[in-house]
Amino acid sequence: QVQLVESGGGLVQPGGSLRLSCAASGSIFSINTMAWYRQAPGKERELVAAIIGDSAANYADSVKDRFTISRDNAKNTVYLQMNSLKPEDTAVYYCKTKLKERLLSPYYDCWGQGTQVTVSS
């Protein structure tokens, strides 16, 4: 089974920085997309940032120029560097990958359990 484990969440002051990481383990042939989502209480889950393929990055307008998504050379770990954090960034952040376990198998989505990020003074 493929498993995603997020880490790096916590409490930070407005204007501060935080770095999230997500490590994928298990049988992985290829990863198409690695992404970060977030969900605040009473709100729908939203896409924050994604790496499509190997290096093409996309960001939600609300985090553009503040957050940076990256991944390691093995393509099994994704990071989210969050700078200039605002209270509205407070949410549970989830890692998602679109992967296949074998060459002739289809891609499917795999989700992590989430990590809490709280921005408060």
C-alpha positions in Angstrom: 0.0 0.0 0.0 1.1 3.5 -0.7 1.1 5.9 2.2 1.6 9.6 2.5 2.7 11.2 5.8 2.7 14.9 6.3 4.7 16.8 8.9 5.9 20.3 9.8 2.6 21.9 10.8 2.2 23.9 14.0 1.5 27.4 15.4 3.1 30.5 13.9 2.7 34.2 14.2 1.3 36.3 11.4 4.1 37.1 8.9 6.0 34.1 10.0 7.1 31.0 8.0 6.5 27.3 8.1 7.7 24.4 5.9 5.5 21.3 5.4 6.8 18.0 4.1 5.0 14.9 2.7 6.8 11.6 2.3 5.3 8.9 0.1 6.2 5.3 0.7 5.2 1.9 -0.7 5.0 0.5 -4.2 5.3 3.5 -6.6 6.1 3.2 -10.3 5.4 6.8 -11.2 4.0 10.0 -9.7 2.1 12.3 -12.1 1.1 15.0 -9.7 1.9 16.1 -6.1 -0.2 18.7 -4.5 -1.2 20.4 -1.3 -4.8 21.1 -0.3 -6.2 22.8 2.8 -9.5 22.8 4.6 -10.6 25.3 7.3 -13.6 24.6 9.6 -16.9 25.2 7.8 -15.2 25.5 4.4 -14.6 23.3 1.5 -11.3 21.7 0.8 -9.3 23.8 -1.7 -6.2 23.3 -3.8 -3.2 25.3 -2.6 -0.4 24.3 -4.8 0.6 21.5 -7.2 3.5 20.2 -9.1 2.4 18.6 -12.4 4.7 16.1 -13.9 8.3 16.7 -12.8 8.5 20.5 -12.2 5.6 22.6 -13.5 4.1 24.4 -10.5 0.7 26.0 -10.0 -0.6 28.0 -7.1 -3.9 29.3 -5.8 -4.2 33.1 -6.2 -4.5 33.5 -2.4 -1.0 32.0 -1.8 0.8 33.0 -5.0 4.1 34.7 -4.3 4.0 33.6 -0.7 4.1 29.8 -0.9 6.6 27.6 -2.8 6.1 23.9 -3.7 9.0 21.6 -4.4 10.0 18.0 -4.5 13.0 15.8 -4.1 14.9 14.0 -6.9 13.3 10.6 -6.1 9.9 12.2 -6.5 8.6 10.6 -3.4 8.6 13.7 -1.2 6.9 17.1 -1.7 7.4 20.3 0.4 5.5 23.4 0.9 7.4 26.5 2.0 4.9 29.0 3.5 6.1 32.6 4.0 4.3 35.8 5.1 1.6 33.7 6.7 -1.8 35.2 7.4 -4.6 34.1 9.9 -6.7 33.1 6.9 -4.0 30.5 6.1 -5.1 28.6 9.2 -6.4 25.1 8.1 -5.6 21.4 8.0 -3.2 20.9 5.1 -3.4 17.7 3.1 -0.9 16.1 0.7 -2.2 14.4 -2.4 -0.4 12.4 -5.1 -1.7 11.0 -8.4 0.4 7.8 -8.9 0.5 4.4 -10.5 2.1 1.3 -9.0 2.9 -0.4 -12.3 3.6 0.7 -15.9 0.3 -0.7 -17.2 -1.8 0.3 -14.2 -4.0 3.4 -14.1 -3.2 6.5 -12.1 -5.1 7.0 -8.9 -5.3 9.6 -6.1 -3.7 9.0 -2.7 -4.3 11.3 0.3 -2.3 11.9 3.5 -3.9 12.3 6.9 -3.4 16.0 7.2 -1.4 18.4 9.4 -2.7 21.4 11.3 -1.4 24.9 10.5 -2.5 27.7 12.8 -1.6 31.3 12.2 -2.4 33.5 15.2 -1.1 36.4 17.3 
